[in-house]
């Protein structure tokens, strides 16, 4: 007799693996707990390995379950994609995309890509979310609560990177944002050496943006500069303006970022620091909305030289290794 893995069994496995609780997993699937337990036993019998450790107080994944989970997620994603495409492009479920910021700017990469992708795929739905950083968004991607995000992929921990894939989108120029009363605020640009004696806020107090803190730490270390003390991060335009006045430290950001009243955004030069922004998603994802995003990013990048690296610029080796050859 052939051994068939019914999607119901696989969905039960994923729900239980994500909640580590049979009752909550059954509630998520809208089935009885006894039925879920039976499906898990059936799946374990088909595969010949226990997938969970069970005690009266806890549920955990066995090594076999840990190995199986990412493959089952990919298989279910492909299954859902086939069903969506069978119903036509317009039947695809909405794609959930993290923009990393709840404020807009004149040249924010994610905003511009999203705008072009929506125009190119009007029959679909691209829903924006704001998790505040790629580190936070990556956790949502791996939990299948998010489909795609933008950010600095090289700054994620290696165990996270191996579970995701990235498409290089843009080399963004790094700058500092500060209150317009700061002693350096009147400069049209700042040489990195001019930040000596001025601690730089690299968002070290924000666990959602550890990939950005990593970039800042590398930049400051390479140029003999000092990081500011970590603070609880602000949220929104008004709170960011108050934060910059209160703490007084220049905050590392990017050129073309959000416009915040009472602040200035000053480009850094000599050398020009860069940050590589990528489109990040799970491997094997074939959602038509993701294809629209990738095409939009490629079109904008080709037209505006988004991946062209200026001579003498600074970019961590880990980021440079992700750039396309040539």
DRENDO-1510 file (C-alpha; in Angstrom, 1 decimal, always signed):
<recs>
REC; n; res; u; v; w
REC; 1; UNK; +0.0; +0.0; +0.0 .
REC; 2; UNK; +1.4; +3.5; -0.8 .
REC; 3; UNK; +2.0; +5.8; +2.1 .
REC; 4; UNK; +0.3; +9.2; +1.4 .
REC; 5; UNK; +0.9; +12.3; +3.6 .
REC; 6; UNK; -2.4; +14.0; +3.7 .
REC; 7; UNK; -2.1; +17.8; +4.2 .
REC; 8; UNK; -4.4; +17.5; +7.2 .
REC; 9; UNK; -1.7; +15.4; +9.0 .
REC; 10; UNK; +1.0; +17.9; +8.1 .
REC; 11; UNK; -1.0; +21.0; +9.2 .
REC; 12; UNK; -1.7; +19.3; +12.5 .
REC; 13; UNK; +2.0; +18.6; +12.9 .
REC; 14; UNK; +3.0; +22.3; +12.1 .
REC; 15; UNK; +0.3; +23.7; +14.5 .
REC; 16; UNK; +1.5; +21.5; +17.3 .
REC; 17; UNK; +5.1; +22.2; +16.6 .
REC; 18; UNK; +4.4; +26.0; +16.7 .
REC; 19; UNK; +2.3; +26.0; +19.9 .
REC; 20; UNK; +3.9; +23.0; +21.7 .
REC; 21; UNK; +0.5; +22.4; +23.1 .
REC; 22; UNK; -2.1; +20.0; +21.7 .
REC; 23; UNK; -5.1; +21.9; +23.1 .
REC; 24; UNK; -4.1; +25.2; +21.6 .
REC; 25; UNK; -3.1; +23.6; +18.3 .
REC; 26; UNK; -6.5; +21.9; +18.1 .
REC; 27; UNK; -8.2; +25.2; +18.7 .
REC; 28; UNK; -6.2; +26.8; +15.9 .
REC; 29; UNK; -7.2; +24.0; +13.5 .
REC; 30; UNK; -10.9; +24.0; +14.8 .
REC; 31; UNK; -10.8; +20.3; +15.5 .
REC; 32; UNK; -11.1; +18.2; +18.6 .
REC; 33; UNK; -7.9; +17.6; +20.6 .
REC; 34; UNK; -8.5; +13.8; +20.3 .
REC; 35; UNK; -8.6; +14.0; +16.6 .
REC; 36; UNK; -5.4; +16.0; +16.5 .
REC; 37; UNK; -3.6; +13.5; +18.7 .
REC; 38; UNK; -4.8; +10.7; +16.5 .
REC; 39; UNK; -3.5; +12.5; +13.4 .
REC; 40; UNK; -0.1; +13.0; +15.0 .
REC; 41; UNK; +0.1; +9.3; +15.9 .
REC; 42; UNK; -0.8; +8.5; +12.3 .
REC; 43; UNK; +1.9; +10.7; +11.0 .
REC; 44; UNK; +4.5; +9.3; +13.3 .
REC; 45; UNK; +3.5; +5.8; +12.2 .
REC; 46; UNK; +3.8; +6.7; +8.6 .
REC; 47; UNK; +7.2; +8.3; +9.1 .
REC; 48; UNK; +8.5; +5.7; +11.5 .
REC; 49; UNK; +9.8; +8.2; +14.0 .
REC; 50; UNK; +8.3; +10.0; +17.1 .
REC; 51; UNK; +8.0; +13.7; +16.3 .
REC; 52; UNK; +7.1; +15.0; +19.8 .
REC; 53; UNK; +8.2; +14.3; +23.4 .
REC; 54; UNK; +5.2; +14.3; +25.7 .
REC; 55; UNK; +5.0; +14.6; +29.5 .
REC; 56; UNK; +2.1; +15.6; +31.7 .
REC; 57; UNK; +3.4; +19.1; +31.7 .
REC; 58; UNK; +5.1; +19.8; +28.4 .
REC; 59; UNK; +5.3; +19.0; +24.7 .
REC; 60; UNK; +8.6; +19.3; +22.7 .
REC; 61; UNK; +9.9; +18.4; +19.3 .
REC; 62; UNK; +12.2; +15.4; +18.9 .
REC; 63; UNK; +15.3; +15.7; +16.7 .
REC; 64; UNK; +13.2; +14.1; +13.9 .
REC; 65; UNK; +10.5; +16.6; +14.4 .
REC; 66; UNK; +12.9; +19.5; +14.3 .
REC; 67; UNK; +14.3; +18.2; +11.0 .
REC; 68; UNK; +10.9; +17.7; +9.5 .
REC; 69; UNK; +9.3; +21.1; +10.4 .
REC; 70; UNK; +11.0; +23.3; +7.8 .
REC; 71; UNK; +10.4; +20.8; +5.0 .
REC; 72; UNK; +6.7; +20.4; +5.9 .
REC; 73; UNK; +6.3; +24.2; +5.9 .
REC; 74; UNK; +7.7; +24.3; +2.4 .
REC; 75; UNK; +5.5; +21.5; +1.3 .
REC; 76; UNK; +2.4; +23.1; +2.6 .
REC; 77; UNK; +3.3; +26.5; +1.0 .
REC; 78; UNK; +3.6; +24.7; -2.3 .
REC; 79; UNK; +0.3; +23.0; -1.8 .
REC; 80; UNK; -1.4; +26.3; -1.0 .
REC; 81; UNK; +0.2; +27.9; -4.0 .
REC; 82; UNK; -1.0; +25.2; -6.4 .
REC; 83; UNK; -4.6; +25.6; -5.1 .
REC; 84; UNK; -4.3; +29.4; -5.4 .
REC; 85; UNK; -3.1; +29.2; -9.0 .
REC; 86; UNK; -5.7; +26.7; -9.9 .
REC; 87; UNK; -8.3; +29.3; -9.0 .
REC; 88; UNK; -6.6; +32.0; -11.1 .
REC; 89; UNK; -4.1; +34.8; -10.1 .
REC; 90; UNK; -6.9; +36.8; -8.6 .
REC; 91; UNK; -7.7; +33.9; -6.2 .
REC; 92; UNK; -4.3; +34.1; -4.5 .
REC; 93; UNK; -4.4; +34.9; -0.8 .
REC; 94; UNK; -3.1; +38.3; +0.3 .
REC; 95; UNK; +0.6; +38.5; +0.8 .
REC; 96; UNK; +1.7; +39.9; +4.1 .
REC; 97; UNK; +4.7; +42.2; +3.8 .
REC; 98; UNK; +6.7; +43.9; +6.5 .
REC; 99; UNK; +8.0; +47.4; +5.7 .
REC; 100; UNK; +10.1; +47.8; +8.8 .
REC; 101; UNK; +8.8; +51.3; +9.6 .
REC; 102; UNK; +5.5; +52.9; +10.4 .
REC; 103; UNK; +6.6; +56.3; +9.1 .
REC; 104; UNK; +7.1; +57.2; +5.4 .
REC; 105; UNK; +10.0; +59.0; +3.7 .
REC; 106; UNK; +10.7; +60.5; +0.3 .
REC; 107; UNK; +12.8; +57.6; -0.8 .
REC; 108; UNK; +12.2; +54.6; +1.4 .
REC; 109; UNK; +13.1; +51.4; -0.5 .
REC; 110; UNK; +10.3; +49.2; +0.8 .
REC; 111; UNK; +7.6; +51.9; +0.2 .
REC; 112; UNK; +8.7; +52.5; -3.4 .
REC; 113; UNK; +8.9; +48.7; -4.3 .
REC; 114; UNK; +5.5; +48.1; -2.7 .
REC; 115; UNK; +3.9; +51.0; -4.7 .
REC; 116; UNK; +5.3; +49.7; -8.0 .
REC; 117; UNK; +4.3; +46.1; -7.2 .
REC; 118; UNK; +0.7; +47.1; -6.4 .
REC; 119; UNK; +0.5; +48.9; -9.7 .
REC; 120; UNK; +1.8; +45.9; -11.6 .
REC; 121; UNK; -0.4; +43.4; -9.8 .
REC; 122; UNK; -3.7; +45.2; -9.3 .
REC; 123; UNK; -5.8; +42.0; -9.1 .
REC; 124; UNK; -3.9; +40.9; -6.0 .
REC; 125; UNK; -3.5; +42.2; -2.5 .
REC; 126; UNK; -0.3; +43.2; -0.8 .
REC; 127; UNK; -0.9; +43.9; +2.9 .
REC; 128; UNK; +1.7; +46.0; +4.7 .
REC; 129; UNK; +2.8; +45.3; +8.3 .
REC; 130; UNK; +5.3; +47.1; +10.5 .
REC; 131; UNK; +7.4; +45.0; +12.8 .
REC; 132; UNK; +10.1; +47.6; +13.1 .
REC; 133; UNK; +13.1; +45.7; +12.0 .
REC; 134; UNK; +14.2; +42.6; +10.1 .
REC; 135; UNK; +15.2; +40.7; +13.3 .
REC; 136; UNK; +11.6; +40.9; +14.4 .
REC; 137; UNK; +10.2; +40.2; +11.0 .
REC; 138; UNK; +12.4; +37.1; +10.5 .
REC; 139; UNK; +10.8; +35.5; +13.5 .
REC; 140; UNK; +7.4; +36.1; +12.0 .
REC; 141; UNK; +8.6; +34.7; +8.6 .
REC; 142; UNK; +9.8; +31.5; +10.2 .
REC; 143; UNK; +6.5; +31.2; +12.1 .
REC; 144; UNK; +4.6; +31.6; +8.8 .
REC; 145; UNK; +2.8; +34.7; +10.1 .
REC; 146; UNK; +4.5; +36.9; +7.5 .
REC; 147; UNK; +5.4; +36.3; +3.9 .
REC; 148; UNK; +8.2; +38.8; +3.1 .
REC; 149; UNK; +10.2; +41.6; +4.6 .
REC; 150; UNK; +12.9; +44.1; +3.7 .
REC; 151; UNK; +16.2; +44.6; +5.6 .
REC; 152; UNK; +19.8; +43.9; +6.2 .
REC; 153; UNK; +20.0; +40.1; +5.7 .
REC; 154; UNK; +23.7; +39.8; +6.6 .
REC; 155; UNK; +23.0; +41.0; +10.1 .
REC; 156; UNK; +20.7; +38.1; +11.0 .
REC; 157; UNK; +22.1; +35.2; +13.1 .
REC; 158; UNK; +23.4; +32.4; +11.0 .
REC; 159; UNK; +20.8; +29.9; +12.2 .
REC; 160; UNK; +18.1; +32.3; +11.0 .
REC; 161; UNK; +19.8; +33.0; +7.6 .
REC; 162; UNK; +20.0; +29.4; +6.7 .
REC; 163; UNK; +16.2; +29.1; +6.9 .
REC; 164; UNK; +15.5; +32.1; +4.7 .
REC; 165; UNK; +16.5; +33.5; +1.3 .
REC; 166; UNK; +17.2; +37.0; +0.1 .
REC; 167; UNK; +17.2; +39.0; -3.1 .
REC; 168; UNK; +19.6; +42.0; -3.0 .
REC; 169; UNK; +17.5; +45.2; -3.7 .
REC; 170; UNK; +19.4; +48.3; -2.9 .
REC; 171; UNK; +22.6; +49.7; -1.5 .
REC; 172; UNK; +21.4; +52.5; +0.8 .
REC; 173; UNK; +23.6; +55.4; +1.9 .
REC; 174; UNK; +24.0; +55.6; +5.7 .
REC; 175; UNK; +23.5; +59.0; +7.5 .
REC; 176; UNK; +22.8; +60.3; +10.9 .
REC; 177; UNK; +19.6; +61.9; +12.1 .
REC; 178; UNK; +19.8; +64.5; +15.0 .
REC; 179; UNK; +17.8; +67.3; +16.5 .
REC; 180; UNK; +18.3; +70.5; +14.6 .
REC; 181; UNK; +19.8; +72.1; +17.7 .
REC; 182; UNK; +22.7; +69.6; +17.7 .
REC; 183; UNK; +26.2; +71.2; +17.2 .
REC; 184; UNK; +26.7; +69.2; +14.0 .
REC; 185; UNK; +23.2; +69.8; +12.6 .
REC; 186; UNK; +24.2; +72.6; +10.2 .
REC; 187; UNK; +26.7; +70.5; +8.2 .
REC; 188; UNK; +25.5; +69.5; +4.7 .
REC; 189; UNK; +27.5; +66.3; +5.2 .
REC; 190; UNK; +29.7; +64.7; +7.8 .
REC; 191; UNK; +33.0; +63.0; +7.5 .
REC; 192; UNK; +33.1; +60.0; +9.7 .
REC; 193; UNK; +36.0; +61.3; +11.6 .
REC; 194; UNK; +33.9; +64.4; +12.6 .
REC; 195; UNK; +31.8; +62.1; +14.7 .
REC; 196; UNK; +34.7; +61.6; +17.1 .
REC; 197; UNK; +33.6; +62.8; +20.5 .
REC; 198; UNK; +29.9; +62.4; +19.6 .
REC; 199; UNK; +28.5; +59.0; +20.6 .
REC; 200; UNK; +26.3; +57.5; +17.9 .
REC; 201; UNK; +22.9; +55.9; +18.6 .
REC; 202; UNK; +22.9; +52.6; +16.8 .
REC; 203; UNK; +19.5; +51.4; +18.2 .
REC; 204; UNK; +21.3; +49.1; +20.6 .
REC; 205; UNK; +18.2; +49.1; +22.9 .
REC; 206; UNK; +15.9; +47.8; +20.2 .
REC; 207; UNK; +15.7; +43.9; +20.0 .
REC; 208; UNK; +13.7; +44.2; +16.8 .
REC; 209; UNK; +16.6; +45.8; +14.9 .
REC; 210; UNK; +19.6; +43.8; +15.9 .
REC; 211; UNK; +20.7; +43.5; +12.3 .
REC; 212; UNK; +21.0; +47.3; +12.1 .
REC; 213; UNK; +22.8; +47.5; +15.5 .
REC; 214; UNK; +25.3; +45.0; +14.1 .
REC; 215; UNK; +25.9; +47.3; +11.1 .
REC; 216; UNK; +26.4; +50.3; +13.3 .
REC; 217; UNK; +28.8; +48.5; +15.6 .
REC; 218; UNK; +30.9; +47.4; +12.7 .
REC; 219; UNK; +31.0; +50.9; +11.2 .
REC; 220; UNK; +31.9; +52.6; +14.5 .
REC; 221; UNK; +34.6; +50.0; +15.3 .
REC; 222; UNK; +36.2; +50.2; +11.9 .
REC; 223; UNK; +36.5; +54.0; +12.2 .
REC; 224; UNK; +37.3; +54.4; +15.9 .
REC; 225; UNK; +34.0; +55.9; +16.9 .
REC; 226; UNK; +31.8; +55.4; +20.0 .
REC; 227; UNK; +28.3; +54.0; +20.4 .
REC; 228; UNK; +25.8; +55.8; +22.6 .
REC; 229; UNK; +24.2; +54.1; +25.5 .
REC; 230; UNK; +21.2; +51.9; +24.6 .
REC; 231; UNK; +17.8; +53.4; +25.2 .
REC; 232; UNK; +14.3; +52.2; +24.9 .
REC; 233; UNK; +13.5; +52.9; +21.2 .
REC; 234; UNK; +10.8; +55.5; +20.2 .
REC; 235; UNK; +7.8; +54.7; +18.0 .
REC; 236; UNK; +6.4; +57.1; +15.5 .
REC; 237; UNK; +7.4; +60.6; +14.3 .
REC; 238; UNK; +6.5; +62.6; +17.3 .
REC; 239; UNK; +8.2; +60.3; +19.8 .
REC; 240; UNK; +11.3; +60.0; +17.6 .
REC; 241; UNK; +11.6; +63.9; +17.6 .
REC; 242; UNK; +11.3; +64.0; +21.4 .
REC; 243; UNK; +13.8; +61.1; +21.8 .
REC; 244; UNK; +16.5; +62.9; +19.7 .
REC; 245; UNK; +16.1; +66.1; +21.7 .
REC; 246; UNK; +16.1; +64.3; +25.0 .
REC; 247; UNK; +19.1; +62.1; +24.5 .
REC; 248; UNK; +21.0; +64.4; +22.1 .
REC; 249; UNK; +22.9; +61.7; +20.2 .
REC; 250; UNK; +23.0; +61.4; +16.4 .
REC; 251; UNK; +21.1; +58.4; +15.4 .
REC; 252; UNK; +22.3; +56.1; +12.6 .
REC; 253; UNK; +19.8; +56.0; +9.7 .
REC; 254; UNK; +19.8; +56.2; +5.9 .
REC; 255; UNK; +19.6; +59.0; +3.4 .
REC; 256; UNK; +16.1; +59.5; +2.1 .
REC; 257; UNK; +14.6; +58.2; +5.3 .
REC; 258; UNK; +11.6; +59.6; +7.2 .
REC; 259; UNK; +11.2; +63.4; +7.5 .
REC; 260; UNK; +10.8; +64.2; +11.2 .
REC; 261; UNK; +10.0; +67.8; +12.3 .
REC; 262; UNK; +12.7; +69.4; +14.3 .
REC; 263; UNK; +15.4; +67.1; +13.0 .
REC; 264; UNK; +18.0; +66.9; +10.2 .
REC; 265; UNK; +19.3; +64.0; +8.2 .
REC; 266; UNK; +23.0; +64.4; +7.4 .
REC; 267; UNK; +24.8; +62.1; +4.9 .
REC; 268; UNK; +28.1; +60.5; +6.1 .
REC; 269; UNK; +31.1; +60.6; +3.8 .
REC; 270; UNK; +34.8; +59.7; +3.6 .
REC; 271; UNK; +34.1; +56.9; +3.2 .
REC; 272; UNK; +30.4; +56.7; +2.2 .
REC; 273; UNK; +28.9; +53.9; +4.5 .
REC; 274; UNK; +26.4; +51.6; +2.8 .
REC; 275; UNK; +23.7; +49.2; +4.0 .
REC; 276; UNK; +22.5; +46.4; +1.7 .
REC; 277; UNK; +18.7; +46.1; +1.8 .
REC; 278; UNK; +17.3; +42.8; +0.6 .
REC; 279; UNK; +13.8; +41.3; +0.0 .
REC; 280; UNK; +13.7; +38.4; +2.4 .
REC; 281; UNK; +11.3; +35.4; +2.4 .
REC; 282; UNK; +11.1; +31.7; +3.0 .
REC; 283; UNK; +12.7; +29.3; +0.5 .
REC; 284; UNK; +10.3; +27.8; -2.1 .
REC; 285; UNK; +7.7; +30.6; -1.7 .
REC; 286; UNK; +6.0; +31.1; -5.1 .
REC; 287; UNK; +3.3; +33.6; -4.2 .
REC; 288; UNK; +2.4; +35.8; -7.2 .
REC; 289; UNK; +2.7; +38.8; -5.0 .
REC; 290; UNK; +6.3; +37.9; -4.2 .
REC; 291; UNK; +7.0; +37.7; -7.9 .
REC; 292; UNK; +5.5; +41.2; -8.3 .
REC; 293; UNK; +7.7; +42.6; -5.5 .
REC; 294; UNK; +10.8; +41.0; -7.0 .
REC; 295; UNK; +10.0; +42.4; -10.4 .
REC; 296; UNK; +9.4; +45.8; -9.0 .
REC; 297; UNK; +12.6; +45.8; -7.1 .
REC; 298; UNK; +14.5; +44.7; -10.1 .
REC; 299; UNK; +13.0; +47.3; -12.3 .
REC; 300; UNK; +13.7; +50.2; -9.9 .
REC; 301; UNK; +17.2; +48.9; -9.3 .
REC; 302; UNK; +18.0; +48.7; -13.0 .
REC; 303; UNK; +16.6; +52.2; -13.7 .
REC; 304; UNK; +18.3; +53.9; -10.8 .
REC; 305; UNK; +21.4; +51.9; -10.2 .
REC; 306; UNK; +20.3; +50.7; -6.8 .
REC; 307; UNK; +23.0; +48.0; -6.6 .
REC; 308; UNK; +25.9; +50.1; -8.0 .
REC; 309; UNK; +28.5; +50.5; -5.3 .
REC; 310; UNK; +30.2; +54.0; -5.2 .
REC; 311; UNK; +34.1; +53.9; -5.4 .
REC; 312; UNK; +35.7; +54.0; -2.0 .
REC; 313; UNK; +32.5; +53.2; -0.1 .
REC; 314; UNK; +32.3; +51.2; +3.1 .
REC; 315; UNK; +30.3; +47.9; +3.2 .
REC; 316; UNK; +30.8; +44.9; +5.5 .
REC; 317; UNK; +32.3; +41.9; +3.8 .
REC; 318; UNK; +29.3; +39.8; +4.7 .
REC; 319; UNK; +27.0; +42.2; +2.9 .
REC; 320; UNK; +29.3; +42.5; -0.1 .
REC; 321; UNK; +29.3; +38.7; -0.5 .
REC; 322; UNK; +25.5; +38.9; -1.1 .
REC; 323; UNK; +25.8; +41.2; -4.1 .
REC; 324; UNK; +25.3; +39.7; -7.6 .
REC; 325; UNK; +28.6; +39.0; -9.4 .
REC; 326; UNK; +29.7; +41.8; -11.8 .
</recs>
